[in-house]
């Protein structure tokens, strides 16, 4: 059902998820792929600075706020996220969706493991997670594919195979 969505997870912050996603997005774009990036956060910041139009609209109860210019569009929806609505937005006309975070999401996952921060990867501590690969700065025996941080091309080839694109 979510065959073109991969979530990049880690035990905590500063593990290298954003660093990896930046490089993966860049490589996938070089390969001609249409990419959607989704950031999972425990708390969303306000949609704009205090006193600005979009904040005023939200304060008055607008359910959907769309900001646009000649080259971009931003959508704010004031609703509790529904996974089906989120995935329909993220996947529309897109080859691959990369999610940063969302450990409990229903997607295939790639763990970003930084040995300098943690002793063991999640995939060994919580094998029930749907983790299909690990990106790390260390050699670990996980029973699933392991990639080095610098192997962006290999990671992207793996992603393309696992997203049917």
FENVEN-V236374 format. One line per field, one symbol per residue. phi: phi as a letter, one per 20 degrees, with the letter a starting at -180 (. if undefined). burial: + if it has 9 or more other ideal C-beta (glycine too) atoms within 8 Angstrom, else -. Layout:
# FENVEN-V236374
phi=???
burial=???
This chain:
# FENVEN-V236374
phi=.dfddcdecbfafmeoffgffgffggffffeneecddcdecfbefffafgnegffffffeogeccddbcfcbbccdcebffdgffgffffegmcfbdddenmgefedfccedddffdcfcfgfeecfffeedacdbececedncgccegeeffffffffffedlc
burial=---+++++++----+++--++-+++++++---+-++++-+------+------+++++------+-+-------++-+-------++--++--++++++++++-+-+++++++++--+--+++-----+-+++++++--+-+-+-++-+--+--++-+++-++--
